[in-house]
Amino acid sequence: MQWNLTPYQEKVLNNPYDHFAFYAGVGAGKSHTGSHFAIKQVIERGGSTGIIGANTHEQLSQATLRELFYWLTEYGIEYVVDRIPPPAWNEPRLFKDYHNILAMRYDGKVTYALVRVMSNPDPIRGVEVSWYWLDELRDTDEYAHDMVLGRCRESGNIKGLVTTTTNAEGWDYKRFVLGPRPLYGSIHVPSSEAVRYGIISAKYVDTMRRSYSPMMALQELEAKHVNVFGGRAYYAASEANRLMRAPWGDQYPSRDRPLVVGCDFNFSPAPCVWVVGQVGPDMWSSDGVYFGECLHWFRELSGVGVSTPEMTERLLAQFPDFFYKVFGDMSGNVGTTSNAGQTDFDQIGMKLADAGALYSIQVEQMDEKESQSIPRVRSRVENMNALFRISVGEVRQTYDHSGCPLLDGDVRQVGWKPTVNAGRGKLDNGGDIQRTHSSDAAGYAVYRLFPPVRRASLVDSIPSSVRMGL
């Protein structure tokens, strides 16, 4: 069976370590390589048992297993998942329940893999395995890998592979990069290597680079262990973002374009904060920046104990006769800052409609708990950083620091709480109840106006230029 792998993928598959981490940038083929690691176990260690896991159900189903199933089919290896192997395999029943069990048959031998989401590793208790492949480990707790290691006792020859994007110098860095040899090992492959071997194009990497903040580019494209979610949250912001006028020259929003309103709803004593801005006109700057992809915040409205109808009246009074594009999180659909009975978004809509205004209200379609989840918050903050300054230096988000004092304070002061599982963090207001609200309001709008591109933690597509023949 001929495998046309890149040299770095061959190094991963033939590494001499018991437990190995493949850290790679976008497009370097993490799931692709992991799939071939699993198939290698099927071919060379037929009859063994393994674990195939990923950090989320989406990653597991849409990337990890999708890639593996593709190559099992390409190589003509029979497989069944979630059911007992067919009678023609002559395989005795080994499990009471075959749910989340993948059976693969090669050369008359059947190899089993327990398919698991690693956010909940407890179901693997009681099993014994000889090998494992874990895809995208960076949002997985150390406890999950400990659990897998505890299951590696089916044979005296254990082999494990982790394929993942880097995540600062977390527990995985300490284990795989600094851990004792030959028990643990690792390799780091930037996206440029995938370009070199024709897996992805240089244009694709350049497009990704133009969507990342500087530190995120180091993590996602260069496979560096940088602490993106530590220290100052809005690290990409600088004096270049503090402008009295919009980059296209306006000191007041133009009625030729919609008014962007980002809303953060809070109850006393925390302030209710709305930020008011506008996306630039359909024109380019003298140095080639397209203003239609830029956003400037002109003012913010705030107050403690102010109801949503009162905030809407303030908006109409200070910025009359606009098409209002209102953005916010799901809390505005489940609660209210007044006793009117309707949700906050209902009240905004009623006030704007009564004033005869044109408007739209855009809210993320998820429940409130999900909208405030750690990964969601991190993604929203990184989206803000990417607009403050992309990795190639372009500034796409600015604000009037005199008109938006709370936003200015957030950008300068808000950080990440230092101690959270697996390096994941929550925003830290430093004990100041005024902090995080204005930047959250702006972040909700930015997330919808300039949604995040596909991150490396999502789907690694099947490299069309790398096809392996039998």
N, C-alpha and C positions, 0 to 999 in steps of 0.2 A: 504494500500500500504506500503510494508516494504522497508525501506531504510537502507542499511548496510553501514553507514558512520563511519569514524574514530571519536573518541571523539572530536578532534579539529574542524573537519568539522561540527559536530553537534553544537558545540559552536557558530560557525559562523552563521549557519542557524537559531539558536534560540536566537541570541543576543538581548538584550533589547533596543538597541540604534536605533534612527531614521536613522542615517547614519553611516555605519560601514565599516572599511577597513580591509581586510584580506591580510596581508603582509606575503609572504611565499617564501621559497627557491625552487630551481629546484626540480620538481617531486612531490611537496606536493599537487598537484591537485587543482590549482587555478581555472582553467576553469571548471573542474569537479564540484567543490563546487558551483561556480557561476551558473552553469546550474541547479543545484538542488534548488538553491535559486529562480531562475526564475520559475521553475516547482512548487515550493511551493506557489508562488503567483497565478499561474494558478489554483491550487487546492483549495486554501483557499480564494482567492479573485477573483473568476470567474466574468467576465464582466468588469474588470478593464483595464486600459491602462498603459503600461510601456515603458521604453526605455532600449534597449540593445545596448551597444556601446563598441568600442575598439579603441586603439590608431592609428592603421593603417588598411587599407583594408585587408592586408594579415593576420593580427592577427584576424580580425573579421571573415573572411571567412574560414581560415584554422584551427583555434583553437576554438574561441568562439562559433560560430554557428555550427561548425562540432560536437563539444561535445554536445551542446544542442539538436541538431537534433537526435543524437544517442540515448539519454536518453528519448526523447519524444517518439521515436519509441519503445524503450524497454518497456515503461510503457503503450503503447497502446493509447497515447494521440494524437488525430488527429491534424494535422497542415498543413497550406498552407502558402507560402511566395511569395510575389510579384504578387499576384492575388486575385481577389474577392473570398471569401469563397464559397464553392459549394452550390447549391440550397437546398440540403438536410439539411443544417445547419439552414435554415429558419432565416438567419441573414440579417437585413436591410443593405442597403449600407450606410456606415458611412464616407467613404473617397472618394474624387474625383479620386485620383490616389493611387493605392495600391502598388506602387513600394517601396521597402525597408520597407514593413510592414509584420510582421509575425502574423498570426492569429492561435490561439491554442484553441481547444475545449475539455472541460472536463465536464462531468455530465450535458450536455446540455447547458453550458454557454461558451461563446466565449471571450477569453482574447486577447487583441492586444498588440503587442510590436513594437515600432518604432525602426528599426535597423539602426544604424548610425556609421560613422567613426568620432571620436571625434576631429580629426584635423580640422574639419569644422563643428562646432555645430550649425551654423546659421539656417540650415533648420528645426530645431526643434522649432523655434519661432512660437508662436501662438497655440501650442498644450498644453494639460493639462494631466498630468500623476499622478499615485498613487505610482509607484515604479520604480526603475531603477537598472540595473546591468552594471557596467563599468569594462571591463577587461583590465588589464595592463595600469594603469593610469600614469606610471612614465614619459612618454614622451608626456603627455597631458597638455596643458596650464590650469592654474587656471580658466581662462575665460570660458573654456568648462564646468567645473563642476558648475561654477556659473550659466551658462545658463541652465543646467539640474535642479539645485535647483529652479530656477525661474519658471520651468514648473511643479513643484510638488505642484499642487493645485486642482487636480481632486477630492480629498477626504480629510477628516481630519485625515486620518491614512496613513502617508507617510512612506515608507520603502526603503532604498537604500543600495546597497552593491558595494564595490569596491574590486576587486581581483587584486593584483599587486605585483611586485617585488619592493623592497625598492629603493629609489633614494635620498641619502643624507638626509638633513633635509629641504626639499623643502616645497612648499606650502601645499602639502598633509599631510606632517608630522605635520605642524603647525595646520592644520585643524582637522585631524582625531586623532592624538596622543595627542596634547596639547589642542584641542578644548573643549568647555564646555560640560559637561555631564548633562543629558543623550542624548543630541542632537548628539554628535559624540563619537565614540569608535573605538577600533582597537585591533587586535591580531597579534602576530608575531610568525611564525612557521618555524623553520629551516628544512632543508632537512632531518636531522637525525630523525625527528619525522615520516616522510614518510617511512624511513627504519624500524623504530620501529614497524609500523603497517603493514608492508609487501607490501606497494605500490610500492616501488623501492628497489633495492638491495644495500647493502653497497658497493659492487664493482662498481656499477654505480656512486655513489656519489664520491668514490675515484678517478674514472676516470675523472669526472668533476673537482675535486679539483686539479688534476694534469694538468689541462688545463687553470686554472685561476691564475692570479697574487694574492698576498696576500690580497689586499684590495678588489679585485673583488670577491674573495671567501667569504669574510665576507658579501658582498652584496648579491651575487647570491645563496649561500648555507646556510648562517647563518641568513639571513633576518635582517641584521644590517643596520642602517642608516649611512653609511659611505659616505664621499664625494669623490667618485672615480674620478670625473671629476672636481676637484678644486685643486688649488695650482699647484705644480710641475707636469707636464704632464707625464714624464717618471719616476714616483716615485719608481718603482720597481728596477731601475738600481742602482748599487753601484760600489765600487772599484773592486768587483769580476768580473765585466764585462769588465774592462779595462786591457786587456792582450796584451803584445807585440807579443806573439805567440798564435796560435790557441790552444785550449785545447788538441788537438791530437798531438801537437808539431811542426806543420808547421809554418814557418815565411813567406813563400811565397806559393801561391796556387799550388796545385798539378795538373798536366795536366792529371792525371788519372780520374779526375772528372770535370763536367762542372763548368765554372766560372759564378757566379751570379752577374749580373749588375743591380742595381736599379737606375732608372733615374728620375730626377726632372727637368723639362724644365721651364726656366724662362727667361724673357727679362731684359735687362739692365735697371736700375742699379743692380737688384737682380742677384745673381750668378746662373749659370747653374751648378748643382751638380750631379755627378754620384758616387755611392759607389760600390766598387768591393769586393766581398767576395766569400765564398764557404761553402757548406754544408759538414759536416764531413764524414769521411770514414765509411764503414760498419764494425764497431768494437765498443767494449765497453771499458770504462775506468776501472781503478782498483776498483773504488767505484760503478760501475754498471751503469754509465751514458752511454746511447747509442749515439755515436757521429753522427750517421746518422740522428738524430733529433736535431742536434746542428748547429748553423750558426756562422761563424766568418768573420768579415769585416776586410780586410787587408789594403785597401787604399781607398781614395776618389779622384776623379778628379773634379776640379772646375775652374771656370773662369767667368769673367763679359764680356758680349758681345761676347762670344765664340759661334760659330755656331755648330749645331749638327754634320755636317760632320767633323769639326775640333775636336770635342770631341771624335768622333769615331776613328779618326786617332790617337789621344792620347792613347785611349784604346788599339788599336792594337800595338802601339809602346811600351807601358809599359807592356802589358800582351799579348804577341804574342802566336799563336799556341794553342788556347784553343777552346773548344766548348762553345760559349757564350749564356747564357740564360738571355735575356734582359727583364726587368719588368718596368712598368711605369703606369701612370694613363691616362685617356682618353684625356687629353690635348695634348698628343703627337700624337693623331690621328686626331686632328682638327686644329692644328696650325703648325707653323714652326718658328725656330729661325734663319732662313736664307731666302734668296730670291730665293731659288732653285725651289719653286713651289710645291714640294712634302711635305707631312707631316714629322714630325720629325722621326717617326718610319719608314717611307718609306726611308728616307735618311740613317738611321742606317743600314737598310737591304741592301741598294745598296752598301754602303761602305764595309760592311762585305762580301757581295757576290763578289765584285770586288777583295777583298783580298783572295778569295778562302776559307773563314772561314766557319766552321759549326756553325749554330746559330738557336735560336728560339726567337720569340718576343711574350710575353704574356701580354695582356692588359685586364682589367676588361670590361666585355660587358655591358656597361651602358653609358648614355650620360654624358657629362662633368659636368653638373649641379648636377646630382645624385652622381657622384664620389666625389664631393666636399661638399656633404650635411653634416650637423652636425652629424647625426647618423653614417654615413659612416666614417667620420674622427674619431669620438670617438671609433668606433669599431677597426679601424686600429691602433690607439694609444694603446688601451688595448691589442691588439694582440702583439704589441711590448713589452709591460710590461710583458705579460705572458711568453715571451721568455727570458726576462731579469732575471726574477725569478718567478717560479711558487709558489703556496701557500705552497707546501711541501718543498720548499727551493732549488730546483734544478735550476741551471743556464744553459740556452740553447742558449743564444746569447751573443757573446763577440765581442770586436773590439779593434784594435790597436789604442790607443788614440793619438799616435804621427803621425800615418799615416792617421788618420781620425779626424783632429782637429775640423772640423765643426760639425760632428756627436757628438763628445765629448762635444762641447759647447751646442748643442741642448739638449742632455741628462741632462746636468747640469742646464740649464737655462730656457728652454721653459716651459711656464705654460699655464693656461687656462684663458681666459677673464672672469672676475668675474660676469658680469651682462648679463644674457641671459634668455629668457623665460623658465620657468619650470625647472630651474637648468641645462639646456643644455648649452654647451660652445663651443667656438671656440678657436683654438690655438692662443696664444698671443706671438708675437715675441719681445715684449718689446721695439719696435721702432728700432730694429736692423735688417736691410734688409738681413743680412747673415743667420739669424736664421730660422729654420723650414725646410729648403730645403733638407739638408742631411738626416735628420730623416724621412722626407716624402719619399725620394728616397728609403731608407732602408725599410720603412713601406710598400711600394707598393710590394716589393719582398717578404717580410715576409707574407703579406696577401695572396699571391698566393701559396707560398711554404708551409706555415703552416696555412691554413685557419681557421678562428674561428669556434669553436664547436657551437652546438646549444645553444643559450643563453636562459635564463629563460624568456626573453621578447618575445620569439617566441612561438612555439607550445608546450603546456602542453599535453602530450599524454594521452589517456584514460587509466587509471590504470587497467591493465589486471587482477590484483589480487583482485580488488574491483568491484564486479558485484552485482548489487542490484536487488533483486527478487521482483516480484509483490505480 
